Amino acid sequence: MSEAERPDRLTSGRRTTVEDIRELAGPSTPHFALQIRNRIQRLIDGLEEGDPARIEGERQIDRLTELARHSGDPRGMGPGPPAR
């Protein structure tokens, strides 16, 4: 699914829960870790500092960021041009 996976999670009036965060983060793989991280970030953006869902979200964001480092698809400039 796209990063807009479930718009109902973002509608006002619906409170983000720890279970929402775990539901998103649970099946993550290195390949999709950054997309899932971004979804979680959007879910917790409006939550107060001590909110349990925010705490869990921040924990999962750290985990997903680390997981993405092991994707086998490094993002960056690479080794550069071949030596002459």
N, CA and C atoms as a LAMMPS dump frame, in Angstrom:
ITEM: TIMESTEP
0
ITEM: NUMBER OF ATOMS
252
ITEM: BOX BOUNDS ff ff ff
-5.0000000000000000e+02 5.0000000000000000e+02
-5.0000000000000000e+02 5.0000000000000000e+02
-5.0000000000000000e+02 5.0000000000000000e+02
ITEM: ATOMS id mol type element x y z
1 1 1 N 0.827 -1.182 0
2 1 2 C 0 0 0
3 1 3 C 0.876 1.252 0
4 2 1 N 0.273 2.342 -0.329
5 2 2 C 1.009 3.602 -0.342
6 2 3 C 1.218 4.105 1.079
7 3 1 N 1.921 5.22 1.209
8 3 2 C 2.125 5.792 2.533
9 3 3 C 0.826 6.299 3.142
10 4 1 N -0.208 6.476 2.345
11 4 2 C -1.511 6.916 2.843
12 4 3 C -2.378 5.705 3.142
13 5 1 N -1.784 4.655 3.603
14 5 2 C -2.361 3.34 3.811
15 5 3 C -3.781 3.338 4.359
16 6 1 N -4.025 3.97 5.479
17 6 2 C -5.362 3.979 6.072
18 6 3 C -5.698 5.386 6.533
19 7 1 N -6.384 6.141 5.68
20 7 2 C -6.69 7.529 6.037
21 7 3 C -7.508 7.666 7.31
22 8 1 N -8.265 6.632 7.681
23 8 2 C -9.073 6.715 8.905
24 8 3 C -8.212 6.871 10.149
25 9 1 N -6.959 6.45 10.072
26 9 2 C -6.053 6.623 11.22
27 9 3 C -5.685 8.085 11.434
28 10 1 N -5.824 8.89 10.389
29 10 2 C -5.411 10.288 10.47
30 10 3 C -6.578 11.249 10.7
31 11 1 N -7.809 10.749 10.673
32 11 2 C -8.956 11.646 10.815
33 11 3 C -9.041 12.185 12.227
34 12 1 N -9.442 13.447 12.305
35 12 2 C -9.553 14.06 13.632
36 12 3 C -10.698 13.398 14.388
37 13 1 N -10.556 13.348 15.67
38 13 2 C -11.563 12.696 16.499
39 13 3 C -11.216 11.251 16.82
40 14 1 N -10.365 10.647 16.017
41 14 2 C -9.938 9.275 16.29
42 14 3 C -8.58 9.348 16.964
43 15 1 N -8.484 8.74 18.112
44 15 2 C -7.248 8.773 18.896
45 15 3 C -6.317 7.652 18.441
46 16 1 N -5.063 7.987 18.182
47 16 2 C -4.049 6.996 17.837
48 16 3 C -3.724 6.179 19.079
49 17 1 N -3.643 4.87 18.913
50 17 2 C -3.376 3.985 20.038
51 17 3 C -2.029 3.288 19.867
52 18 1 N -1.553 2.716 20.96
53 18 2 C -0.331 1.909 20.922
54 18 3 C -0.541 0.762 19.938
55 19 1 N -1.745 0.201 19.918
56 19 2 C -2.041 -0.907 19.009
57 19 3 C -1.935 -0.467 17.543
58 20 1 N -2.353 0.754 17.217
59 20 2 C -2.192 1.266 15.847
60 20 3 C -0.724 1.256 15.451
61 21 1 N 0.12 1.72 16.353
62 21 2 C 1.561 1.781 16.089
63 21 3 C 2.123 0.379 15.898
64 22 1 N 1.779 -0.512 16.784
65 22 2 C 2.298 -1.888 16.697
66 22 3 C 1.783 -2.607 15.457
67 23 1 N 0.56 -2.309 15.066
68 23 2 C -0.02 -2.914 13.87
69 23 3 C 0.771 -2.512 12.626
70 24 1 N 1.173 -1.265 12.564
71 24 2 C 1.972 -0.789 11.43
72 24 3 C 3.398 -1.325 11.468
73 25 1 N 4.024 -1.285 12.616
74 25 2 C 5.443 -1.61 12.727
75 25 3 C 5.723 -3.105 12.728
76 26 1 N 4.786 -3.895 13.177
77 26 2 C 5.013 -5.323 13.341
78 26 3 C 5.529 -6.04 12.109
79 27 1 N 4.862 -5.906 10.963
80 27 2 C 5.274 -6.684 9.794
81 27 3 C 6.349 -6.013 8.946
82 28 1 N 7.087 -5.089 9.509
83 28 2 C 8.053 -4.329 8.707
84 28 3 C 9.239 -5.183 8.271
85 29 1 N 9.721 -4.854 7.088
86 29 2 C 10.927 -5.47 6.539
87 29 3 C 11.908 -4.346 6.23
88 30 1 N 13.178 -4.645 6.065
89 30 2 C 14.133 -3.576 5.766
90 30 3 C 13.739 -2.747 4.546
91 31 1 N 13.187 -3.4 3.542
92 31 2 C 12.84 -2.716 2.299
93 31 3 C 11.773 -1.636 2.497
94 32 1 N 10.817 -1.876 3.391
95 32 2 C 9.713 -0.937 3.606
96 32 3 C 9.812 -0.163 4.919
97 33 1 N 10.899 -0.313 5.628
98 33 2 C 11.026 0.296 6.953
99 33 3 C 10.852 1.811 6.937
100 34 1 N 11.4 2.488 5.945
101 34 2 C 11.308 3.952 5.919
102 34 3 C 9.895 4.437 5.621
103 35 1 N 9.163 3.727 4.764
104 35 2 C 7.777 4.112 4.507
105 35 3 C 6.931 3.934 5.757
106 36 1 N 7.138 2.84 6.465
107 36 2 C 6.38 2.591 7.692
108 36 3 C 6.762 3.623 8.751
109 37 1 N 8.04 3.927 8.838
110 37 2 C 8.498 4.96 9.769
111 37 3 C 7.773 6.28 9.513
112 38 1 N 7.637 6.658 8.254
113 38 2 C 6.963 7.905 7.9
114 38 3 C 5.486 7.881 8.288
115 39 1 N 4.834 6.755 8.108
116 39 2 C 3.423 6.626 8.5
117 39 3 C 3.272 6.817 10.002
118 40 1 N 4.152 6.18 10.751
119 40 2 C 4.094 6.294 12.208
120 40 3 C 4.353 7.728 12.636
121 41 1 N 5.316 8.396 12.005
122 41 2 C 5.613 9.783 12.349
123 41 3 C 4.381 10.66 12.176
124 42 1 N 3.647 10.462 11.067
125 42 2 C 2.428 11.246 10.846
126 42 3 C 1.381 10.952 11.912
127 43 1 N 1.303 9.724 12.365
128 43 2 C 0.319 9.363 13.381
129 43 3 C 0.621 10.011 14.727
130 44 1 N 1.887 10.153 15.071
131 44 2 C 2.221 10.657 16.409
132 44 3 C 2.499 12.156 16.448
133 45 1 N 2.549 12.805 15.289
134 45 2 C 2.892 14.234 15.241
135 45 3 C 2.079 15.093 16.203
136 46 1 N 0.797 14.877 16.333
137 46 2 C -0.027 15.735 17.176
138 46 3 C -0.182 15.277 18.606
139 47 1 N 0.475 14.197 18.979
140 47 2 C 0.311 13.65 20.331
141 47 3 C 1.229 14.341 21.328
142 48 1 N 0.794 14.397 22.558
143 48 2 C 1.603 15.008 23.621
144 48 3 C 2.804 14.128 23.949
145 49 1 N 3.808 14.742 24.556
146 49 2 C 5.068 14.054 24.868
147 49 3 C 4.893 12.755 25.655
148 50 1 N 4.05 12.729 26.652
149 50 2 C 3.931 11.547 27.495
150 50 3 C 2.907 10.53 27.032
151 51 1 N 2.277 10.767 25.896
152 51 2 C 1.246 9.857 25.39
153 51 3 C 1.862 8.49 25.104
154 52 1 N 1.239 7.416 25.589
155 52 2 C 1.794 6.072 25.362
156 52 3 C 1.967 5.732 23.877
157 53 1 N 1.053 6.184 23.031
158 53 2 C 1.184 5.914 21.598
159 53 3 C 2.386 6.664 21.018
160 54 1 N 2.638 7.87 21.496
161 54 2 C 3.801 8.637 21.028
162 54 3 C 5.096 7.956 21.476
163 55 1 N 5.143 7.512 22.715
164 55 2 C 6.327 6.83 23.235
165 55 3 C 6.616 5.576 22.418
166 56 1 N 5.58 4.778 22.162
167 56 2 C 5.751 3.567 21.355
168 56 3 C 6.139 3.931 19.928
169 57 1 N 5.53 4.981 19.388
170 57 2 C 5.859 5.419 18.036
171 57 3 C 7.315 5.827 17.904
172 58 1 N 7.81 6.588 18.863
173 58 2 C 9.207 7.012 18.826
174 58 3 C 10.15 5.817 18.931
175 59 1 N 9.781 4.862 19.749
176 59 2 C 10.591 3.644 19.88
177 59 3 C 10.631 2.885 18.553
178 60 1 N 9.477 2.765 17.915
179 60 2 C 9.408 2.048 16.642
180 60 3 C 10.119 2.813 15.526
181 61 1 N 10.047 4.137 15.545
182 61 2 C 10.757 4.948 14.549
183 61 3 C 12.257 4.685 14.637
184 62 1 N 12.791 4.639 15.841
185 62 2 C 14.224 4.333 16.015
186 62 3 C 14.546 2.945 15.478
187 63 1 N 13.701 1.98 15.794
188 63 2 C 13.915 0.598 15.342
189 63 3 C 13.848 0.504 13.82
190 64 1 N 12.865 1.166 13.224
191 64 2 C 12.698 1.107 11.77
192 64 3 C 13.837 1.816 11.038
193 65 1 N 14.326 2.907 11.6
194 65 2 C 15.461 3.608 11.003
195 65 3 C 16.685 2.697 10.979
196 66 1 N 16.904 1.999 12.071
197 66 2 C 18.024 1.047 12.137
198 66 3 C 17.79 -0.116 11.169
199 67 1 N 16.581 -0.63 11.103
200 67 2 C 16.256 -1.737 10.212
201 67 3 C 16.514 -1.357 8.755
202 68 1 N 16.197 -0.129 8.39
203 68 2 C 16.393 0.328 7.007
204 68 3 C 17.866 0.332 6.611
205 69 1 N 18.739 0.47 7.565
206 69 2 C 20.178 0.46 7.262
207 69 3 C 20.643 -0.897 6.761
208 70 1 N 19.819 -1.919 6.959
209 70 2 C 20.193 -3.278 6.586
210 70 3 C 19.375 -3.783 5.408
211 71 1 N 18.92 -2.873 4.567
212 71 2 C 18.035 -3.241 3.467
213 71 3 C 18.77 -3.861 2.292
214 72 1 N 20.075 -3.693 2.222
215 72 2 C 20.808 -4.175 1.057
216 72 3 C 20.686 -3.209 -0.113
217 73 1 N 19.988 -2.102 0.096
218 73 2 C 19.787 -1.09 -0.935
219 73 3 C 20.199 0.258 -0.359
220 74 1 N 21.509 0.467 -0.153
221 74 2 C 21.949 1.707 0.49
222 74 3 C 21.604 2.926 -0.347
223 75 1 N 21.136 3.954 0.313
224 75 2 C 20.808 5.204 -0.367
225 75 3 C 21.99 6.145 -0.198
226 76 1 N 22.469 6.668 -1.258
227 76 2 C 23.593 7.584 -1.154
228 76 3 C 24.334 7.671 -2.472
229 77 1 N 25.476 8.253 -2.418
230 77 2 C 26.245 8.519 -3.628
231 77 3 C 26.975 7.288 -4.149
232 78 1 N 27.199 6.3 -3.34
233 78 2 C 27.918 5.123 -3.818
234 78 3 C 29.409 5.348 -3.832
235 79 1 N 30.173 4.42 -4.413
236 79 2 C 31.626 4.493 -4.36
237 79 3 C 32.239 5.531 -5.3
238 80 1 N 31.509 6.075 -6.207
239 80 2 C 32.073 7.052 -7.128
240 80 3 C 32.479 6.403 -8.439
241 81 1 N 33.045 7.192 -9.344
242 81 2 C 33.429 6.658 -10.653
243 81 3 C 34.619 5.702 -10.541
244 82 1 N 34.748 4.806 -11.483
245 82 2 C 35.884 3.864 -11.451
246 82 3 C 37.216 4.596 -11.583
247 83 1 N 38.254 4.043 -10.988
248 83 2 C 39.595 4.627 -11.072
249 83 3 C 40.104 4.513 -12.494
250 84 1 N 40.892 5.477 -12.904
251 84 2 C 41.442 5.471 -14.283
252 84 3 C 42.798 4.869 -14.332
